Amino acid sequence: MPKASYHGYAVTDCYRIDPRYGTNEEYAQFVKAAHGQGLKVVQDIVLNHWGSYHHLFLDKPAADWFHAFPAFTRSNYNAFALNDPHGSKRDYTLFNDGWFDTTMPDVNQGNPLVATYLIQNFLWWVESTGLDGYRIDTYPYSNPQFLMAWGKAIAEEYPKLALFGEAWEGTEAEQAFFAQNILPPVNGFKSNLPGLLDFQICFAIGDALKTENGDLSKLYHALQADWLYVDATRNVPFLDNHDMSRFYSVIGEDFGKFKTGMAWLLTLRGTPQLYYGTEVLMKNFSNPDGKVREDFPGGFAGDKTNYFAARPGPAGEAFDYVSKLANYRKAHPVLSSGKLMQFIPQNGVYTYFRYDETACVMVIANNTKDEKQVDGTRFAERTGGFSSGVEVVSGAVVADLKTLRVPPHTAWVVELRK
């Protein structure tokens, strides 16, 4: 694309790496090098649309390879139309067939030749590079029957490939509709996608922390809705991303709240996603989006600040906090694969536990401006058998589990000890 596609969602050649990044051969080498360091590679992809300079759009194999209207027509961007029992066919069609943007023609996945082309393309990328997973952009916008066929074909060929989609929806049920769930088929669609970016967790954390004494019930409810999923641990919680205002700005640049949000992110179920720069307090609101996609400080000649070499002040303190907690999670499987038990928030304090047969971690957060005394006997079904704990970031000893005094706007991640 000649402009406005630096994000990569207006593809012009489905079989070629953007030459500004390198070649296909170099990409395969990158994947191999990542594997050599114990890292996995997740490729961000889009199924719903291509760029208007794609050679198959400029020279269409057939007229029905793309959705077309008498005049340019956008999607209505409202996925509720897909499963609304009272919805109109017009709204359904506009959501699925309308273009995402003026330079992003909507691919007609109802055409079996187009569907085969897309399925083969994404099988080919795995085969030719050895990548480990797909993050699927704008997942709900594609043809529902195609999504089922695509997911089935990928899973049959590569059953261990990680798959999770972007479903930016407004309710727990609407989000769960697009992952493997316990719901009946709706309009012939039954999702086979293993996991999703967990926008409900993101929204709930932001709402809890962006105001004084924020509402903790939304986070509790977002996790309570896990019953809708076949396996909610395959979801990907996050605090912010390339389309959203940065987390540190959303919470009013409050460092205590930052640590609380990060503690939740790195101790909840699922695979946490960390947007670059959040760990060093990069800030800005997405007005326009470019403000939340600025270069990371350092790495280029002439950069006045280089956070790769040193992170002074609050940025360093934030980095150290994230690093300690992330490394604790990495070293303690109870946080990545243990069970989750949460207790209904009370008096501005939210408490949950991650536990397995050998370990138990208590996460307790005071989301108010005042110190809170918490009756720990309420958590006896999880704390029974333990006499004390250690806060894993600070190393502070929690000597009494029956009476807990939690400072204002503070989250503790406590490894329980017998």
C-alpha positions in Angstrom: 0.0 0.0 0.0 1.3 3.5 -0.8 0.4 4.9 2.6 -1.6 4.3 5.8 -0.9 0.6 6.1 2.1 0.5 8.4 -0.1 -1.6 10.8 0.0 -4.4 8.3 -3.8 -5.1 8.0 -4.1 -4.1 4.4 -2.2 -7.0 2.8 -1.2 -6.7 -0.8 0.6 -10.1 -1.2 -0.4 -13.0 1.1 2.8 -14.9 0.4 5.4 -12.3 1.0 6.9 -10.6 4.0 6.6 -6.8 3.9 10.0 -5.9 2.2 10.5 -3.1 4.7 11.0 -5.9 7.3 13.0 -8.3 5.2 12.5 -11.4 3.2 10.6 -14.7 3.7 13.9 -16.4 4.2 14.9 -14.0 6.9 11.6 -14.4 8.7 12.1 -18.2 8.8 15.5 -17.6 10.2 14.1 -15.2 12.8 11.6 -17.9 13.9 14.4 -20.5 14.2 16.6 -18.0 16.2 13.7 -17.3 18.6 13.1 -21.0 19.2 16.8 -21.3 19.9 16.3 -18.9 22.8 13.3 -20.6 24.2 10.9 -18.1 22.6 7.8 -18.7 20.5 6.5 -16.6 17.6 2.9 -15.5 17.2 2.0 -14.0 13.8 -0.7 -11.3 13.7 -3.0 -12.0 10.8 -6.2 -10.7 9.3 -8.8 -13.0 7.5 -11.5 -10.5 6.8 -10.0 -8.0 4.4 -7.0 -7.2 2.2 -5.5 -4.0 0.9 -6.9 -2.3 -2.2 -3.5 -2.7 -3.9 -3.6 -6.5 -3.6 -2.9 -8.0 -7.0 -6.0 -10.2 -6.7 -8.1 -7.1 -6.1 -6.6 -5.1 -8.9 -7.0 -8.1 -11.3 -9.9 -10.1 -9.8 -10.0 -13.8 -10.7 -13.8 -13.3 -10.6 -16.3 -10.6 -9.8 -17.4 -12.3 -6.6 -14.0 -12.5 -4.9 -14.9 -9.4 -2.9 -18.1 -8.0 -1.4 -19.4 -5.1 -3.4 -22.2 -2.6 -3.1 -23.5 0.0 -5.5 -21.6 2.6 -3.5 -18.9 2.3 -0.9 -20.4 0.7 2.2 -18.7 0.3 5.5 -19.3 -2.4 8.1 -21.6 -1.3 10.8 -19.0 -2.6 13.3 -21.7 -4.2 15.4 -21.2 -8.0 16.0 -24.4 -8.2 18.1 -26.2 -8.5 14.7 -24.7 -12.0 14.3 -26.6 -13.6 17.2 -29.4 -11.1 17.8 -32.6 -13.3 17.9 -34.5 -10.1 16.9 -31.9 -8.8 14.4 -32.4 -7.8 10.8 -30.8 -9.4 7.8 -29.6 -6.0 6.7 -27.7 -5.4 9.9 -26.2 -8.9 9.7 -25.1 -8.4 6.1 -23.7 -4.9 6.7 -21.5 -6.2 9.6 -20.1 -9.2 7.7 -19.9 -7.8 4.1 -19.3 -4.1 4.6 -15.8 -2.9 4.2 -13.6 -2.3 7.2 -12.2 0.9 5.6 -11.9 2.5 2.2 -8.6 0.8 1.4 -9.6 -2.6 2.8 -11.8 -4.5 0.5 -13.9 -7.2 2.2 -12.9 -10.6 1.0 -15.9 -12.9 0.1 -15.1 -16.0 2.1 -18.5 -17.4 1.0 -16.8 -18.1 -2.3 -15.3 -21.6 -1.9 -12.3 -20.7 -4.0 -11.6 -17.7 -1.8 -12.0 -19.8 1.3 -9.6 -22.5 0.0 -7.1 -19.8 -0.9 -7.1 -18.4 2.6 -7.0 -21.8 4.3 -4.0 -22.9 2.2 -2.2 -19.6 2.7 -2.2 -19.8 6.5 -1.3 -23.5 6.5 1.6 -22.6 4.2 2.9 -19.9 6.6 3.1 -22.4 9.4 4.7 -25.1 7.2 7.3 -22.7 5.7 8.3 -20.8 8.8 7.6 -23.0 11.9 5.7 -20.2 13.7 3.9 -21.1 16.9 0.6 -19.3 16.8 -1.8 -16.9 15.2 -3.4 -13.9 16.7 -6.4 -13.2 14.4 -7.3 -9.6 14.0 -11.0 -8.5 13.6 -12.1 -12.2 14.1 -15.9 -11.6 14.2 -16.0 -9.8 10.9 -15.3 -12.8 8.7 -18.0 -15.1 7.3 -19.1 -17.4 10.2 -19.1 -20.6 8.2 -15.7 -19.8 6.8 -14.3 -19.2 10.3 -15.5 -22.7 11.3 -13.9 -24.2 8.2 -10.6 -22.3 8.7 -10.3 -23.2 12.3 -11.0 -26.9 11.7 -8.4 -27.0 8.9 -5.7 -25.3 10.9 -6.4 -27.5 14.0 -6.4 -30.7 12.1 -3.1 -30.0 10.4 -1.4 -28.3 13.4 -3.2 -29.3 16.6 -0.6 -27.7 18.9 -0.7 -24.3 17.1 -1.8 -21.5 19.5 -4.9 -19.6 18.1 -6.6 -16.6 19.7 -8.7 -13.9 18.2 -9.5 -10.3 18.6 -13.2 -10.0 19.5 -13.7 -6.4 20.7 -17.1 -6.9 22.2 -19.1 -5.2 25.0 -20.3 -8.1 27.1 -19.0 -11.3 28.6 -21.5 -13.4 26.6 -20.9 -11.7 23.3 -17.2 -12.2 23.8 -17.5 -15.9 24.7 -19.7 -16.4 21.6 -16.5 -16.2 19.4 -14.5 -18.8 21.3 -15.1 -22.4 22.1 -18.1 -22.2 24.4 -20.9 -24.1 26.0 -23.6 -22.2 24.0 -25.8 -23.7 21.3 -25.1 -22.8 17.7 -26.6 -19.5 16.6 -27.5 -19.0 12.9 -25.4 -22.0 12.1 -22.2 -20.8 13.8 -20.4 -22.6 16.6 -17.0 -21.2 17.2 -14.0 -23.6 17.3 -11.5 -20.9 18.2 -9.6 -22.0 21.3 -9.2 -18.5 22.9 -9.7 -14.8 22.6 -8.0 -11.5 23.6 -9.9 -10.9 26.9 -11.3 -7.4 26.4 -13.7 -7.9 29.3 -10.7 -8.3 31.7 -9.1 -5.2 30.1 -12.2 -3.1 30.4 -12.8 -4.3 34.0 -9.3 -3.4 35.2 -9.4 0.0 33.6 -12.8 0.8 35.1 -11.7 -0.3 38.5 -8.6 1.8 38.5 -9.4 4.9 36.5 -11.5 6.5 39.2 -11.2 6.8 43.0 -12.8 3.8 44.7 -13.5 2.2 41.3 -16.0 -0.6 40.8 -14.4 -4.0 41.4 -17.5 -6.0 40.6 -16.8 -5.8 36.8 -13.6 -7.7 37.2 -15.3 -10.2 39.5 -18.1 -10.7 36.9 -15.7 -10.9 34.0 -14.1 -13.9 35.7 -17.4 -15.4 36.9 -18.4 -15.6 33.2 -15.6 -18.1 32.6 -18.4 -20.7 32.8 -19.3 -19.8 29.3 -16.0 -21.1 27.9 -14.8 -24.6 27.2 -11.5 -23.4 28.6 -11.1 -19.8 29.7 -7.4 -20.4 30.5 -6.7 -20.1 26.7 -7.8 -16.5 26.8 -5.3 -13.6 26.7 -5.9 -10.8 29.2 -4.2 -7.4 28.7 -4.2 -3.9 29.9 -3.9 -1.9 26.7 -2.9 -2.3 23.0 -2.1 -0.5 19.8 -5.8 0.7 19.4 -6.4 1.9 22.9 -5.2 4.7 25.2 -2.2 3.6 27.2 -3.0 2.1 30.6 -0.8 4.5 32.6 -2.7 7.5 31.1 -6.1 5.8 31.6 -5.4 5.5 35.4 -4.3 9.1 35.8 -0.5 8.2 36.0 -1.0 6.8 39.4 1.9 4.4 40.2 0.1 2.6 42.9 -2.8 1.8 40.6 -0.3 0.8 37.9 1.2 -1.8 40.2 -2.3 -3.1 41.1 -3.3 -3.5 37.4 0.0 -5.2 36.6 -0.4 -7.5 39.6 -3.8 -8.6 38.3 -2.6 -9.0 34.8 0.4 -11.2 35.8 -1.5 -13.4 38.3 -4.9 -14.0 36.5 -5.7 -17.1 34.5 -4.8 -17.2 30.8 -1.7 -15.9 29.0 -1.0 -12.2 29.8 -0.2 -9.9 26.9 2.0 -6.9 27.6 2.0 -4.0 25.1 5.4 -2.7 24.5 6.3 0.3 26.7 3.6 -0.3 29.3 6.3 -1.8 31.6 8.2 1.6 31.5 5.1 3.8 31.9 4.8 5.0 28.3 1.7 7.1 28.2 -0.8 8.9 25.9 -4.4 8.8 24.8 -5.4 7.3 21.4 -6.3 10.6 19.8 -5.0 9.9 17.2 -3.8 6.3 17.4 -0.2 7.3 16.5 0.2 8.7 20.0 0.0 5.3 21.5 2.2 3.7 18.8 5.3 5.9 19.4 8.8 4.4 19.2 10.1 2.8 22.3 12.8 5.0 23.8 16.1 3.7 22.5 17.4 1.4 19.9 17.9 3.9 17.1 20.8 6.2 16.4 20.2 9.7 17.9 17.7 8.7 20.5 18.0 10.9 23.5 16.8 8.3 25.8 17.7 4.6 25.7 15.6 2.4 27.9 17.5 -0.7 26.7 20.6 0.6 28.6 19.1 2.2 31.6 15.6 3.2 32.9 16.0 6.0 35.4 13.3 7.1 37.9 9.7 5.9 37.8 10.3 4.0 34.5 13.0 1.9 36.2 10.8 1.3 39.2 8.0 0.1 37.0 10.3 -2.1 35.0 11.7 -3.7 38.1 8.2 -4.4 39.5 7.0 -6.0 36.2 10.3 -7.9 35.9 10.1 -9.4 39.4 6.5 -10.4 39.1 6.8 -11.8 35.6 9.8 -13.8 36.5 8.0 -15.1 39.6 5.1 -16.2 37.3 7.6 -17.9 35.0 9.2 -19.8 37.8 6.0 -20.8 39.6 3.5 -22.9 37.5 0.8 -22.2 40.0 0.3 -18.8 38.4 0.3 -20.1 34.8 -1.6 -23.4 35.2 -3.1 -23.4 38.7 -6.7 -23.1 39.6 -8.4 -19.8 40.4 -10.7 -19.1 43.3 -12.1 -15.6 43.8 -14.1 -14.0 46.6 -16.8 -11.4 46.1 -15.2 -7.9 46.5 -16.0 -6.2 49.8 -15.4 -2.7 51.0 -13.1 -1.9 48.0 -11.0 -5.0 48.5 -10.8 -7.8 46.0 -9.1 -11.1 46.8 -8.5 -14.3 44.8 -6.2 -17.3 45.0 -4.1 -19.3 42.5 -3.5 -22.8 43.7 -2.6 -26.3 42.9 -1.7 -29.4 44.9 1.6 -28.0 46.1 1.3 -24.2 46.2 -1.1 -21.4 46.9 -0.7 -17.7 46.0 -3.1 -15.0 47.5 -3.7 -11.8 45.5 -5.4 -9.1 47.6 -5.9 -5.6 46.4 -7.2 -2.6 48.3 -8.7 -0.3 45.6 -9.5 2.6 48.0 -7.6 5.6 49.4 -7.8 4.3 52.9 -6.0 1.4 54.7 -8.3 -1.5 55.0 -8.4 -4.2 57.7 -9.5 -7.4 56.1 -10.9 -10.4 58.0 -8.7 -13.2 56.7 -10.8 -16.0 58.2 -13.2 -15.4 55.3 -10.6 -17.1 53.1 -10.2 -20.2 55.3 -11.0 -22.7 52.6 -7.8 -21.5 50.8 -5.6 -20.3 53.6 -6.3 -23.4 55.9 -3.0 -25.2 56.5 -0.9 -22.1 56.0 0.4 -19.9 58.8 2.0 -16.9 57.0 3.1 -15.6 53.6 5.7 -13.6 51.7 4.8 -10.8 49.3 6.7 -12.0 46.3 7.8 -8.6 44.9 8.9 -6.7 48.1 9.8 -9.8 50.1 7.8 -8.5 53.1 6.5 -11.1 55.5 2.8 -11.4 56.1 2.8 -12.9 59.5 -0.9 -13.1 60.3 -3.3 -14.4 57.6 -6.3 -14.0 59.9 -6.1 -10.2 60.1 -4.7 -8.3 57.1 -4.0 -4.6 57.0 -3.7 -3.6 53.3 -2.4 0.0 52.5 -4.4 2.2 50.2 -4.2 1.5 46.4 -2.0 -1.5 47.0 -2.0 -5.1 45.7 -0.1 -7.9 47.4 0.9 -11.1 45.7 1.5 -13.4 48.6 3.0 -16.8 48.5 1.5 -18.7 51.3 3.8 -20.6 53.7 3.0 -23.5 56.1 
